Amino acid sequence: MRKSKSQDYAYHMIKHNIESGKWPDEFHLIEQDIADQLKMSRTPIREVILRLEIEGFVKRVANKGVVVCQHTISAKEFIERTQLLELLCSQYIYQLQIKEYTISQDMLESQLSYITAQEEESKEQYLSLWDTLIGPLENSVMKQIIMEIVRKMTFVEFPHASLDFLYEETIKLFNGILIAFSQKNYEKARKLVRVYVNRLNLELIDQQI
């Protein structure tokens, strides 16, 4: 079903409130209050909340209703997610190789150039890079899992490094992947993903020893 402009607005407003921290972990979402605030009926708000629940932003709790999901993850959770990301990316790169799919290298190059020109990286730019990379992926479930993993990775807290470390390593990865893909060196691309995951996990583990 096609989403209305008001529904899209409600989605982005609620998502922004969650991602910006205005609505902290365990914040209780009340459909009627949101509907009154946005001057719309509860039906589109209910559909937006369901979408955000599927995307992992909110969850339903017995006897409480819908609340904002936790926005931090443990070192163990982070490592498990990055390990799964490596497996899924390796499988995806293999599909690119055997099925000869093509990613939008021009778009990736443009995004990387834009990010490099900015004073600081952002979560939106980080997610946009991943979204462009897996654009050709036909398996929608696999695509959704990858995007959910990379989104949850931004919840990590490096004790002695900012989230910029994650963004900077991601930019290095994508610059390397672009070169590897241009050379049709898919094994190198898989290796780059493995190195990326290892560097992130070692940074997290080393800082907690």
C-alpha positions as CSV (number, residue, x, y, z in Angstrom):
1,M,0.0,0.0,0.0
2,R,1.3,3.4,-0.9
3,K,2.3,5.6,2.0
4,S,0.9,9.0,2.3
5,K,3.0,12.1,2.7
6,S,1.7,12.6,6.3
7,Q,2.6,9.0,7.1
8,D,6.1,9.5,5.7
9,Y,6.4,12.7,7.8
10,A,5.3,10.9,10.9
11,Y,7.8,8.1,10.2
12,H,10.8,10.5,9.8
13,M,9.7,12.6,12.8
14,I,9.5,9.6,15.2
15,K,12.7,8.1,13.8
16,H,14.5,11.4,14.2
17,N,13.3,11.7,17.8
18,I,14.7,8.3,18.6
19,E,18.0,8.6,16.7
20,S,18.7,12.1,18.1
21,G,18.2,10.8,21.7
22,K,15.2,13.1,22.3
23,W,13.3,10.0,23.0
24,P,15.7,7.9,25.1
25,D,15.8,4.1,25.7
26,E,12.6,2.7,27.1
27,F,10.7,5.9,26.2
28,H,7.0,5.1,26.0
29,L,5.3,5.9,22.7
30,I,1.6,6.7,23.0
31,E,-0.3,6.6,19.7
32,Q,-2.9,9.2,20.7
33,D,-0.3,11.7,21.9
34,I,1.7,11.4,18.7
35,A,-1.4,11.6,16.6
36,D,-2.6,14.8,18.5
37,Q,0.9,16.3,18.1
38,L,0.9,15.7,14.4
39,K,-2.8,16.5,13.9
40,M,-3.6,13.2,12.2
41,S,-5.5,10.0,13.0
42,R,-4.1,7.1,15.0
43,T,-4.2,4.7,12.0
44,P,-1.2,6.1,10.1
45,I,0.7,6.4,13.4
46,R,-0.1,2.8,14.2
47,E,1.3,1.7,10.8
48,V,4.4,3.9,11.3
49,I,5.1,2.3,14.7
50,L,4.7,-1.2,13.2
51,R,7.3,-0.2,10.6
52,L,9.7,1.1,13.2
53,E,9.2,-2.1,15.2
54,I,10.2,-4.2,12.2
55,E,13.2,-2.0,11.7
56,G,14.3,-2.4,15.3
57,F,13.7,1.1,16.6
58,V,10.9,0.2,19.0
59,K,9.5,-2.9,20.7
60,R,6.3,-4.0,22.4
61,V,6.5,-4.7,26.1
62,A,3.8,-6.6,28.0
63,N,1.7,-4.3,30.3
64,K,3.6,-1.3,29.0
65,G,3.1,-0.9,25.3
66,V,5.5,0.3,22.7
67,V,8.9,1.6,23.9
68,V,12.1,2.8,22.3
69,C,14.7,0.0,22.0
70,Q,18.0,0.0,23.7
71,H,20.5,2.2,21.9
72,T,23.7,0.7,23.2
73,I,25.1,-2.8,22.7
74,S,27.7,-4.8,24.6
75,A,31.1,-5.7,23.2
76,K,29.9,-9.3,22.8
77,E,26.8,-8.2,20.8
78,F,29.0,-5.9,18.6
79,I,31.5,-8.6,17.9
80,E,28.7,-11.1,17.1
81,R,27.0,-8.7,14.7
82,T,30.3,-7.8,12.9
83,Q,31.1,-11.5,12.5
84,L,27.7,-12.1,10.9
85,L,28.2,-9.0,8.7
86,E,31.4,-10.5,7.4
87,L,29.7,-13.8,6.5
88,L,26.8,-12.0,4.8
89,C,29.1,-9.6,2.9
90,S,31.3,-12.5,1.8
91,Q,28.3,-14.3,0.4
92,Y,27.0,-11.1,-1.3
93,I,30.4,-10.4,-2.9
94,Y,30.4,-14.0,-4.1
95,Q,27.0,-13.4,-5.7
96,L,28.4,-10.3,-7.4
97,Q,31.2,-12.4,-8.8
98,I,29.2,-15.4,-10.2
99,K,26.1,-13.5,-11.3
100,E,28.1,-10.5,-12.6
101,Y,25.9,-8.0,-10.8
102,T,27.2,-4.4,-10.9
103,I,27.0,-1.9,-8.1
104,S,26.7,1.8,-8.7
105,Q,30.4,2.6,-8.5
106,D,29.8,6.1,-9.7
107,M,27.3,6.7,-6.9
108,L,29.6,5.3,-4.3
109,E,32.5,7.4,-5.6
110,S,30.3,10.5,-5.5
111,Q,29.2,9.7,-1.9
112,L,32.7,9.1,-0.7
113,S,33.9,12.3,-2.3
114,Y,31.1,14.2,-0.7
115,I,31.8,12.7,2.8
116,T,35.5,13.4,2.4
117,A,34.8,17.1,1.7
118,Q,32.8,17.4,4.9
119,E,34.3,18.3,8.3
120,E,32.8,15.3,10.0
121,E,31.1,12.1,9.0
122,S,27.5,11.3,10.0
123,K,25.4,8.2,10.7
124,E,23.2,9.0,7.7
125,Q,26.2,9.1,5.4
126,Y,27.5,5.8,6.9
127,L,24.2,4.1,6.3
128,S,23.8,5.5,2.8
129,L,27.1,4.0,1.8
130,W,26.0,0.5,2.9
131,D,22.6,1.0,1.3
132,T,24.3,1.8,-2.1
133,L,26.7,-1.1,-1.8
134,I,24.0,-3.7,-1.3
135,G,21.6,-2.1,-3.8
136,P,21.9,-5.0,-6.3
137,L,21.1,-7.6,-3.7
138,E,18.0,-9.5,-4.7
139,N,17.4,-11.2,-1.4
140,S,15.3,-8.5,0.5
141,V,15.6,-10.4,3.8
142,M,19.4,-10.6,3.6
143,K,19.5,-6.9,2.6
144,Q,17.3,-6.0,5.6
145,I,19.5,-8.0,8.0
146,I,22.7,-6.3,6.7
147,M,21.2,-2.9,7.1
148,E,20.0,-3.7,10.6
149,I,23.4,-5.0,11.6
150,V,25.2,-1.9,10.4
151,R,22.6,0.4,12.0
152,K,23.0,-1.5,15.3
153,M,26.8,-1.2,15.0
154,T,26.4,2.6,15.6
155,F,25.2,1.9,19.1
156,V,28.7,0.8,20.1
157,E,30.6,2.8,22.7
158,F,34.4,2.6,22.3
159,P,35.8,3.6,25.7
160,H,38.7,5.6,24.2
161,A,37.5,6.3,20.7
162,S,34.5,8.1,19.3
163,L,32.0,6.8,16.8
164,D,34.1,8.5,14.2
165,F,36.4,5.5,14.3
166,L,33.7,3.3,13.0
167,Y,32.9,5.9,10.2
168,E,36.5,6.4,9.3
169,E,37.2,2.6,9.0
170,T,34.0,2.3,6.9
171,I,35.2,4.9,4.5
172,K,38.6,3.1,4.2
173,L,36.7,-0.1,3.5
174,F,34.6,1.4,0.8
175,N,37.5,3.1,-0.9
176,G,39.3,-0.2,-1.0
177,I,36.2,-2.1,-2.2
178,L,35.8,0.4,-5.1
179,I,39.3,-0.4,-6.3
180,A,38.9,-4.1,-5.8
181,F,35.6,-4.1,-7.8
182,S,37.1,-2.0,-10.6
183,Q,39.8,-4.7,-10.9
184,K,37.2,-7.5,-10.5
185,N,39.3,-8.7,-7.6
186,Y,36.5,-10.2,-5.5
187,E,38.8,-12.1,-3.2
188,K,40.5,-8.8,-2.3
189,A,37.1,-7.3,-1.5
190,R,36.3,-10.2,0.8
191,K,39.6,-9.8,2.5
192,L,39.0,-6.1,3.0
193,V,35.7,-6.8,4.8
194,R,37.5,-9.3,7.0
195,V,40.2,-6.7,7.9
196,Y,37.5,-4.1,8.6
197,V,35.7,-6.4,11.0
198,N,38.9,-7.4,12.7
199,R,40.1,-3.8,13.2
200,L,36.7,-2.8,14.7
201,N,36.7,-5.7,17.1
202,L,40.3,-5.4,18.1
203,E,39.7,-1.7,18.9
204,L,36.8,-2.6,21.1
205,I,38.5,-5.6,22.8
206,D,41.9,-3.8,23.4
207,Q,40.2,-0.8,25.0
208,Q,38.4,-3.1,27.5
209,I,41.4,-5.1,28.7
